[in-house]
Amino acid sequence: MPALEGRVAIVTGGGSGIGRATARMLAEEGAQVVIAGRRKAPLDEVVAEVEKAGGRCAARVADLGKTGEAALLARWTLERYGRVDVLVNNAGHSSKVRNIRYVEEREWESVVAVNLTGVYKLTQAVLPGMIERGEGTIVTVSSLAALRPGLIGGAPYGVAKAGVRNLMGHIHTVLRNKGIRATTILPAEVDTPILDNRPLVPDAGARASMMQAEDVARAILLCVTLPARTVIEEIVMSPTILRDQTADIEVARRLGGPEGEG
């Protein structure tokens, strides 16, 4: 019997990258998957992929940067499927400007809204049912930027990802004895569409040296399919061979500032 037969899983950021790969893997293990994202077309493509492979998947358009839509996503899933057993908080958003000297408040708030506030709201919405049943798994994709802040991830992204790491630690400490498992995954560079918003967009050679979305999805699958008696609190992931990021750092240092200042 598949490990997740009869379980319902929400995966945010499910239209591409890590979310897409995770949705496919969870469905292969028997889960009814609900994917969410801001654009309908990519979500529909993932649903078609999963169903073609014999899995079960539904899509819901939701902007996780808007707390009302995060709550509606949870409500829609509960009304349609009656439960949420697994929540994968994967939706991510980064600022174009990375240097704290030049980040505008609008960009700061947008990044924090998606990467931190949306996670809080969606997680809070699914917890009552999990607690009532005495089990549930929440996996949040943070970032190595939470542990090693700098210009690669940027100030808003690093702060927000550190915040969700703390939030998952809070859930683990407070709710573990109610059967709730909370896991934080902290990947370094992964070749996903979020890289297209980098100050210096990585070329094909740079992307080839990075982890792939499937690598992180396999880590998520491990956390979700372990026996309920066991929780992985945190996973830190990075490419085996580190690339030279000097040019990336220098471009990020200057972007948004006065010409000639860095």
C-alpha contacts under 8 A as a table, 3 or more apart, distances in Angstrom:
res1	aa1	res2	aa2	distance
1	M	5	E	7.09
2	P	5	E	5.46
2	P	28	E	7.82
2	P	29	E	4.84
2	P	30	G	5.42
3	A	29	E	5.51
3	A	30	G	6.81
3	A	225	T	6.13
4	L	7	R	5.38
4	L	26	L	7.31
4	L	29	E	5.23
4	L	30	G	4.91
4	L	31	A	4.96
4	L	225	T	7.07
5	E	29	E	6.73
5	E	30	G	4.27
5	E	31	A	5.43
6	G	30	G	7.00
6	G	31	A	6.28
6	G	32	Q	7.30
7	R	30	G	7.50
7	R	31	A	5.05
7	R	32	Q	6.24
7	R	84	V	7.40
7	R	85	D	5.81
7	R	86	V	7.57
8	V	31	A	5.60
8	V	32	Q	4.78
8	V	33	V	5.95
8	V	34	V	7.62
8	V	81	Y	7.33
8	V	83	R	6.50
8	V	84	V	5.08
8	V	85	D	5.32
8	V	86	V	6.35
9	A	26	L	7.81
9	A	31	A	6.49
9	A	32	Q	6.19
9	A	33	V	4.85
9	A	34	V	6.08
9	A	84	V	5.93
9	A	85	D	5.91
9	A	86	V	4.43
9	A	87	L	5.68
9	A	88	V	7.50
10	I	33	V	5.91
10	I	34	V	4.71
10	I	35	I	5.86
10	I	36	A	7.60
10	I	84	V	7.18
10	I	86	V	6.31
10	I	87	L	4.92
10	I	88	V	6.06
11	V	14	G	5.66
11	V	19	G	6.23
11	V	22	T	7.57
11	V	23	A	6.62
11	V	33	V	7.22
11	V	34	V	6.19
11	V	35	I	4.86
11	V	36	A	6.38
11	V	87	L	6.24
11	V	88	V	4.77
11	V	89	N	6.38
11	V	90	N	6.71
12	T	19	G	6.48
12	T	35	I	5.77
12	T	36	A	4.77
12	T	37	G	6.16
12	T	88	V	6.42
12	T	89	N	5.56
12	T	90	N	5.18
12	T	91	A	5.02
13	G	16	S	6.74
13	G	18	I	7.86
13	G	19	G	5.25
13	G	20	R	7.61
13	G	35	I	7.22
13	G	36	A	5.84
13	G	37	G	4.98
13	G	89	N	7.90
13	G	90	N	5.53
13	G	91	A	3.95
13	G	92	G	6.99
14	G	17	G	7.66
14	G	18	I	7.52
14	G	19	G	4.02
14	G	20	R	4.78
14	G	22	T	7.85
14	G	23	A	6.74
14	G	35	I	4.88
14	G	36	A	5.50
14	G	37	G	6.04
14	G	43	L	6.63
14	G	46	V	7.73
14	G	90	N	7.76
14	G	91	A	7.55
15	G	19	G	6.50
15	G	20	R	5.43
15	G	35	I	7.30
15	G	36	A	7.24
15	G	37	G	6.18
15	G	39	R	7.67
15	G	42	P	4.84
15	G	43	L	4.54
15	G	45	E	7.71
15	G	46	V	6.32
16	S	19	G	5.88
16	S	20	R	4.75
16	S	21	A	7.66
16	S	42	P	7.00
16	S	192	T	7.63
16	S	193	P	7.39
17	G	20	R	5.42
17	G	21	A	6.44
17	G	191	D	7.81
17	G	192	T	5.01
17	G	193	P	6.66
17	G	213	A	5.36
18	I	21	A	5.23
18	I	22	T	5.99
18	I	90	N	7.36
18	I	192	T	7.32
18	I	213	A	4.48
18	I	214	E	6.57
18	I	216	V	6.56
18	I	217	A	5.87
19	G	22	T	5.04
19	G	23	A	6.06
19	G	35	I	7.96
19	G	90	N	6.19
19	G	91	A	7.57
19	G	217	A	7.55
20	R	23	A	5.24
20	R	24	R	6.47
20	R	46	V	6.56
21	A	24	R	5.30
21	A	25	M	6.37
21	A	213	A	6.45
21	A	214	E	5.61
21	A	217	A	5.86
22	T	25	M	5.13
22	T	26	L	6.06
22	T	214	E	7.46
22	T	217	A	4.74
22	T	218	R	7.46
22	T	220	I	7.20
22	T	221	L	7.23
23	A	26	L	5.29
23	A	27	A	6.09
23	A	33	V	6.42
23	A	35	I	7.14
23	A	50	V	7.80
23	A	57	C	7.95
24	R	27	A	5.24
24	R	28	E	6.21
24	R	46	V	7.97
24	R	49	E	7.86
24	R	50	V	5.79
24	R	55	G	7.89
25	M	28	E	5.04
25	M	29	E	6.51
25	M	217	A	7.47
25	M	218	R	7.76
25	M	221	L	7.00
26	L	29	E	5.15
26	L	30	G	6.72
26	L	31	A	5.66
26	L	33	V	7.08
26	L	221	L	6.78
27	A	30	G	5.08
27	A	31	A	4.82
27	A	32	Q	6.35
27	A	33	V	6.20
27	A	50	V	6.92
27	A	55	G	5.06
27	A	56	R	6.10
27	A	57	C	7.21
28	E	31	A	7.32
28	E	53	A	7.99
28	E	54	G	7.85
28	E	55	G	6.07
30	G	55	G	6.91
30	G	56	R	7.77
31	A	55	G	7.83
31	A	56	R	7.04
32	Q	55	G	7.68
32	Q	56	R	5.10
32	Q	57	C	5.86
32	Q	58	A	7.96
33	V	56	R	6.23
33	V	57	C	4.64
33	V	58	A	6.34
34	V	57	C	5.71
34	V	58	A	4.83
34	V	59	A	5.56
34	V	60	R	7.21
34	V	77	T	7.35
35	I	43	L	7.00
35	I	57	C	7.30
35	I	58	A	6.30
35	I	59	A	4.87
35	I	60	R	6.33
36	A	43	L	7.18
36	A	59	A	5.83
36	A	60	R	4.98
36	A	61	V	5.54
36	A	62	A	5.83
36	A	73	L	7.82
37	G	40	K	7.36
37	G	43	L	6.97
37	G	60	R	7.07
37	G	61	V	5.31
37	G	62	A	5.28
37	G	63	D	6.31
37	G	64	L	7.66
37	G	91	A	7.48
38	R	61	V	5.43
38	R	62	A	5.26
38	R	63	D	5.10
39	R	42	P	6.30
39	R	43	L	6.81
39	R	61	V	6.42
40	K	43	L	5.21
40	K	44	D	6.14
40	K	60	R	7.85
40	K	61	V	6.00
41	A	44	D	5.18
41	A	45	E	6.39
42	P	45	E	5.05
42	P	46	V	6.44
43	L	46	V	5.21
43	L	47	V	6.31
43	L	59	A	6.01
43	L	60	R	7.92
43	L	61	V	7.97
44	D	47	V	5.05
44	D	48	A	6.21
44	D	59	A	6.86
45	E	48	A	5.15
45	E	49	E	6.24
46	V	49	E	4.97
46	V	50	V	6.15
47	V	50	V	5.24
47	V	51	E	6.09
47	V	56	R	7.91
47	V	57	C	5.37
47	V	58	A	6.16
47	V	59	A	6.88
48	A	51	E	5.20
48	A	52	K	5.95
49	E	52	K	5.22
49	E	53	A	6.41
50	V	53	A	5.21
50	V	54	G	6.49
50	V	55	G	5.12
50	V	56	R	6.54
50	V	57	C	6.38
51	E	54	G	4.94
51	E	55	G	4.83
51	E	56	R	5.78
51	E	57	C	6.72
52	K	55	G	7.27
60	R	73	L	7.04
62	A	69	E	5.66
62	A	70	A	6.81
62	A	73	L	6.82
63	D	66	K	5.74
63	D	69	E	6.12
63	D	70	A	7.13
64	L	67	T	6.49
64	L	69	E	6.34
64	L	70	A	5.27
64	L	91	A	7.41
64	L	113	A	7.54
64	L	114	V	5.41
64	L	118	G	5.03
64	L	119	V	7.69
65	G	70	A	7.82
65	G	110	S	6.88
65	G	113	A	4.64
65	G	114	V	4.08
65	G	115	N	7.78
65	G	117	T	7.25
65	G	118	G	5.55
66	K	69	E	5.50
66	K	70	A	6.54
66	K	113	A	7.14
66	K	114	V	7.67
66	K	118	G	6.81
67	T	70	A	5.03
67	T	71	A	6.34
67	T	117	T	7.18
67	T	118	G	5.68
67	T	121	K	6.09
67	T	122	L	7.91
68	G	71	A	5.27
68	G	72	L	6.23
69	E	72	L	4.90
69	E	73	L	6.11
70	A	73	L	5.22
70	A	74	A	6.69
70	A	118	G	6.18
70	A	121	K	6.23
70	A	122	L	5.18
71	A	74	A	5.31
71	A	75	R	6.30
71	A	121	K	6.34
71	A	122	L	5.67
71	A	125	A	6.11
72	L	75	R	4.93
72	L	76	W	5.91
73	L	76	W	5.20
73	L	77	T	6.24
73	L	122	L	7.70
74	A	77	T	5.24
74	A	78	L	6.18
74	A	122	L	6.48
74	A	125	A	6.10
74	A	126	V	6.30
75	R	78	L	5.14
75	R	79	E	6.06
75	R	125	A	7.73
76	W	79	E	5.21
76	W	80	R	6.11
77	T	80	R	5.18
77	T	81	Y	5.80
77	T	82	G	7.20
77	T	83	R	7.33
77	T	84	V	7.37
78	L	81	Y	5.35
78	L	82	G	4.49
78	L	83	R	5.11
78	L	84	V	6.70
79	E	82	G	5.63
81	Y	84	V	7.87
83	R	129	G	6.73
84	V	87	L	7.16
84	V	126	V	6.49
84	V	129	G	7.25
84	V	130	M	7.16
84	V	136	G	7.84
85	D	130	M	6.63
85	D	135	E	7.53
85	D	136	G	5.02
85	D	137	T	6.39
86	V	136	G	6.02
86	V	137	T	4.86
86	V	138	I	5.87
86	V	139	V	7.87
86	V	224	V	7.33
87	L	123	T	7.54
87	L	137	T	6.38
87	L	138	I	4.78
87	L	139	V	6.25
88	V	138	I	5.96
88	V	139	V	4.82
88	V	140	T	5.76
88	V	141	V	7.64
89	N	119	V	6.30
89	N	138	I	7.54
89	N	139	V	6.16
89	N	140	T	4.53
89	N	141	V	6.15
90	N	140	T	6.11
90	N	141	V	5.16
90	N	142	S	7.99
91	A	114	V	7.09
91	A	115	N	7.00
92	G	114	V	6.35
92	G	115	N	5.62
92	G	194	I	7.59
93	H	110	S	7.95
93	H	111	V	5.62
93	H	114	V	6.34
93	H	115	N	6.61
93	H	157	Y	7.61
93	H	194	I	6.98
94	S	111	V	5.73
94	S	153	G	7.70
94	S	154	G	7.90
94	S	156	P	7.50
94	S	157	Y	5.67
94	S	194	I	7.23
94	S	197	N	7.04
95	S	98	R	6.37
95	S	107	E	5.99
95	S	108	W	7.26
95	S	111	V	6.47
95	S	154	G	7.29
95	S	156	P	6.96
95	S	157	Y	7.04
95	S	197	N	7.24
95	S	198	R	7.98
96	K	197	N	5.72
96	K	198	R	6.02
96	K	199	P	5.92
97	V	102	Y	6.86
97	V	103	V	5.64
97	V	154	G	7.38
97	V	199	P	6.93
97	V	252	A	6.95
97	V	255	L	5.92
97	V	256	G	5.90
98	R	102	Y	7.64
98	R	103	V	6.57
98	R	151	L	5.75
98	R	152	I	7.50
98	R	153	G	7.01
98	R	154	G	3.93
98	R	155	A	5.73
98	R	156	P	7.41
98	R	199	P	7.84
98	R	252	A	5.84
98	R	253	R	7.18
98	R	255	L	7.46
99	N	102	Y	5.68
99	N	103	V	6.28
99	N	151	L	6.30
99	N	154	G	6.16
99	N	155	A	6.31
99	N	252	A	6.61
99	N	253	R	5.69
99	N	254	R	7.55
99	N	255	L	7.45
99	N	256	G	7.87
100	I	103	V	5.45
100	I	154	G	7.61
100	I	155	A	5.58
100	I	156	P	7.93
101	R	257	G	7.64
102	Y	255	L	7.77
102	Y	256	G	5.37
102	Y	257	G	5.77
103	V	107	E	6.70
103	V	108	W	6.72
103	V	256	G	7.24
104	E	107	E	5.52
104	E	108	W	6.34
105	E	108	W	4.95
105	E	109	E	6.07
106	R	109	E	5.35
106	R	110	S	6.22
107	E	110	S	5.13
107	E	111	V	6.31
107	E	156	P	7.97
108	W	111	V	5.45
108	W	112	V	6.30
108	W	156	P	5.37
109	E	112	V	5.20
109	E	113	A	5.92
110	S	113	A	5.14
110	S	114	V	6.54
111	V	114	V	5.55
111	V	115	N	6.07
111	V	156	P	6.19
111	V	157	Y	6.25
111	V	160	A	7.22
112	V	115	N	5.31
112	V	116	L	5.30
112	V	117	T	6.41
112	V	156	P	6.70
112	V	157	Y	7.21
112	V	159	V	7.91
112	V	160	A	5.26
113	A	116	L	5.76
113	A	117	T	4.78
113	A	118	G	5.84
114	V	117	T	6.23
114	V	118	G	5.19
114	V	119	V	7.27
115	N	118	G	6.44
115	N	119	V	6.47
115	N	157	Y	7.59
115	N	160	A	5.75
115	N	161	K	6.53
115	N	164	V	7.42
116	L	119	V	5.21
116	L	120	Y	6.30
116	L	160	A	5.44
116	L	161	K	7.02
116	L	163	G	6.44
116	L	164	V	5.65
117	T	120	Y	5.10
117	T	121	K	6.26
118	G	121	K	5.15
118	G	122	L	6.10
119	V	122	L	5.37
119	V	123	T	5.86
119	V	164	V	7.43
120	Y	123	T	5.28
120	Y	124	Q	5.97
120	Y	167	L	7.74
121	K	124	Q	5.20
121	K	125	A	6.26
122	L	125	A	5.10
122	L	126	V	6.58
123	T	126	V	5.47
123	T	127	L	6.23
123	T	138	I	7.77
124	Q	127	L	5.41
124	Q	128	P	7.72
125	A	128	P	7.05
126	V	129	G	6.13
126	V	130	M	6.75
127	L	130	M	5.09
127	L	131	I	6.03
128	P	131	I	5.21
128	P	132	E	6.13
129	G	132	E	5.03
129	G	133	R	6.28
130	M	133	R	5.26
130	M	134	G	6.03
130	M	135	E	5.38
130	M	136	G	5.04
130	M	180	I	7.11
131	I	134	G	4.90
131	I	135	E	6.28
131	I	136	G	7.46
131	I	178	K	6.06
131	I	179	G	7.08
131	I	180	I	7.05
132	E	135	E	7.97
134	G	178	K	5.58
134	G	179	G	4.96
134	G	180	I	7.20
135	E	178	K	6.93
135	E	179	G	4.26
135	E	180	I	5.18
135	E	181	R	7.57
135	E	228	A	7.42
136	G	179	G	6.57
136	G	180	I	4.90
136	G	181	R	6.15
137	T	180	I	5.96
137	T	181	R	4.71
137	T	182	A	6.07
137	T	183	T	7.91
137	T	224	V	6.48
138	I	180	I	7.68
138	I	181	R	6.12
138	I	182	A	4.87
138	I	183	T	6.26
139	V	182	A	5.94
139	V	183	T	4.72
139	V	184	T	5.92
139	V	185	I	7.34
139	V	220	I	7.00
139	V	223	C	7.67
139	V	224	V	7.86
140	T	164	V	7.46
140	T	165	R	7.88
140	T	168	M	7.43
140	T	182	A	7.92
140	T	183	T	6.28
140	T	184	T	5.05
140	T	185	I	6.26
141	V	184	T	6.03
141	V	185	I	4.88
141	V	186	L	6.27
141	V	187	P	7.69
142	S	146	A	7.14
142	S	161	K	4.98
142	S	162	A	7.33
142	S	164	V	6.65
142	S	165	R	6.44
142	S	184	T	6.32
142	S	185	I	5.65
142	S	186	L	4.91
142	S	187	P	7.12
143	S	146	A	5.61
143	S	147	L	7.76
143	S	158	G	7.54
143	S	161	K	5.97
143	S	162	A	7.92
143	S	185	I	7.04
143	S	186	L	4.10
143	S	187	P	4.97
143	S	188	A	6.24
144	L	147	L	5.36
144	L	148	R	6.06
144	L	149	P	7.96
144	L	186	L	4.90
144	L	187	P	5.29
144	L	188	A	4.99
144	L	236	V	7.08
144	L	237	M	7.75
145	A	148	R	4.87
145	A	149	P	4.83
145	A	150	G	7.07
145	A	152	I	7.79
145	A	153	G	5.62
145	A	154	G	7.92
145	A	157	Y	7.49
145	A	158	G	4.85
145	A	161	K	7.05
145	A	162	A	7.62
145	A	188	A	7.43
146	A	149	P	6.08
146	A	158	G	5.00
146	A	159	V	6.65
146	A	160	A	7.84
146	A	161	K	5.23
146	A	162	A	4.22
146	A	163	G	7.96
146	A	165	R	7.54
146	A	186	L	7.66
147	L	162	A	7.17
149	P	153	G	7.04
149	P	154	G	7.29
149	P	155	A	7.30
149	P	158	G	5.78
150	G	153	G	6.24
150	G	154	G	5.79
150	G	155	A	6.90
150	G	158	G	7.66
151	L	154	G	4.60
151	L	155	A	7.17
151	L	249	I	5.74
151	L	252	A	5.95
151	L	253	R	6.59
152	I	248	D	7.03
152	I	249	I	6.14
152	I	252	A	7.21
153	G	157	Y	5.95
153	G	158	G	5.94
154	G	157	Y	5.63
154	G	158	G	5.97
155	A	158	G	5.33
155	A	159	V	6.12
156	P	159	V	5.28
156	P	160	A	6.15
157	Y	160	A	5.18
157	Y	161	K	6.01
158	G	161	K	5.19
158	G	162	A	6.05
159	V	162	A	5.14
159	V	163	G	6.18
160	A	163	G	4.92
160	A	164	V	6.45
161	K	164	V	5.25
161	K	165	R	6.30
162	A	165	R	5.10
162	A	166	N	6.35
163	G	166	N	5.14
163	G	167	L	6.20
164	V	167	L	4.72
164	V	168	M	6.11
165	R	168	M	5.29
165	R	169	G	6.29
165	R	184	T	6.00
166	N	169	G	4.97
166	N	170	H	6.19
167	L	170	H	4.99
167	L	171	I	6.35
168	M	171	I	5.05
168	M	172	H	6.11
168	M	182	A	5.62
168	M	183	T	6.43
168	M	184	T	6.41
169	G	172	H	5.05
169	G	173	T	6.14
169	G	182	A	7.25
169	G	183	T	7.99
169	G	233	E	7.85
170	H	173	T	5.21
170	H	174	V	6.01
171	I	174	V	5.26
171	I	175	L	5.47
171	I	176	R	7.26
171	I	180	I	7.79
171	I	182	A	6.27
172	H	175	L	5.63
172	H	176	R	5.17
172	H	180	I	7.14
172	H	181	R	6.31
172	H	182	A	5.22
172	H	183	T	7.87
172	H	233	E	7.66
173	T	176	R	6.08
174	V	177	N	7.60
175	L	178	K	5.24
175	L	179	G	6.88
175	L	180	I	5.62
175	L	181	R	7.88
176	R	179	G	5.24
176	R	180	I	4.89
176	R	181	R	6.07
176	R	182	A	7.93
177	N	180	I	7.17
179	G	228	A	7.74
181	R	231	V	5.73
181	R	232	I	7.99
181	R	233	E	7.97
182	A	231	V	7.33
182	A	232	I	7.79
182	A	233	E	6.39
183	T	223	C	7.42
183	T	231	V	7.37
183	T	232	I	5.95
183	T	233	E	4.63
183	T	234	E	5.51
183	T	235	I	7.90
184	T	233	E	6.33
184	T	234	E	4.77
184	T	235	I	6.46
185	I	220	I	7.82
185	I	234	E	5.71
185	I	235	I	4.78
185	I	236	V	6.09
185	I	237	M	7.61
186	L	234	E	7.56
186	L	235	I	6.03
186	L	236	V	4.73
186	L	237	M	6.08
187	P	190	V	7.17
187	P	216	V	7.41
187	P	236	V	5.88
187	P	237	M	4.53
187	P	238	S	5.88
188	A	211	M	7.98
188	A	237	M	6.09
188	A	238	S	4.85
188	A	239	P	7.21
189	E	210	M	5.76
189	E	211	M	6.46
189	E	238	S	6.94
189	E	239	P	7.38
190	V	207	R	7.84
190	V	210	M	5.43
190	V	211	M	4.68
190	V	212	Q	5.43
190	V	213	A	6.37
191	D	195	L	7.03
191	D	207	R	5.60
191	D	208	A	7.81
191	D	210	M	5.97
191	D	211	M	6.25
191	D	212	Q	5.35
191	D	213	A	6.59
192	T	195	L	6.07
192	T	212	Q	7.46
192	T	213	A	6.61
193	P	196	D	5.60
194	I	197	N	5.89
194	I	198	R	7.66
195	L	198	R	5.33
195	L	201	V	6.30
195	L	202	P	7.07
196	D	201	V	5.57
196	D	202	P	7.80
197	N	201	V	6.91
198	R	201	V	5.07
198	R	202	P	7.76
199	P	248	D	7.36
199	P	251	V	6.29
199	P	252	A	5.52
199	P	255	L	6.93
200	L	247	A	7.95
200	L	248	D	5.62
200	L	251	V	6.34
200	L	252	A	7.26
202	P	205	G	7.81
202	P	206	A	5.57
202	P	207	R	6.25
203	D	206	A	5.37
203	D	207	R	6.26
204	A	207	R	5.10
204	A	208	A	6.10
205	G	208	A	5.21
205	G	209	S	6.85
206	A	209	S	5.49
206	A	210	M	6.98
206	A	243	R	7.20
207	R	210	M	5.28
209	S	239	P	7.20
209	S	241	I	7.17
209	S	242	L	7.58
209	S	243	R	6.88
210	M	239	P	5.67
211	M	215	D	6.43
211	M	216	V	7.88
211	M	238	S	7.07
211	M	239	P	5.59
212	Q	215	D	5.43
212	Q	216	V	7.19
213	A	216	V	5.54
213	A	217	A	6.26
214	E	217	A	4.86
214	E	218	R	6.07
215	D	218	R	5.34
215	D	219	A	6.71
216	V	219	A	5.10
216	V	220	I	6.37
216	V	237	M	7.95
217	A	220	I	4.97
217	A	221	L	6.13
218	R	221	L	4.99
218	R	222	L	6.26
219	A	222	L	5.14
219	A	223	C	6.47
219	A	235	I	7.99
220	I	223	C	5.23
220	I	224	V	6.28
221	L	224	V	5.12
221	L	225	T	6.01
222	L	225	T	5.38
222	L	226	L	6.14
223	C	226	L	5.83
223	C	231	V	6.97
223	C	232	I	6.08
226	L	230	T	6.44
226	L	231	V	7.53
227	P	230	T	5.75
228	A	231	V	7.32
232	I	235	I	7.45
239	P	242	L	6.16
244	D	247	A	7.84
245	Q	248	D	5.23
245	Q	249	I	6.23
246	T	249	I	5.27
246	T	250	E	6.33
247	A	250	E	5.22
247	A	251	V	6.27
248	D	251	V	5.40
248	D	252	A	6.19
249	I	252	A	5.11
249	I	253	R	6.02
250	E	253	R	5.02
250	E	254	R	6.61
251	V	254	R	5.52
251	V	255	L	6.17
252	A	255	L	5.35
253	R	262	G	5.84
254	R	257	G	5.71
254	R	261	E	6.65
254	R	262	G	4.65
257	G	261	E	6.44
257	G	262	G	7.12
258	P	261	E	5.53
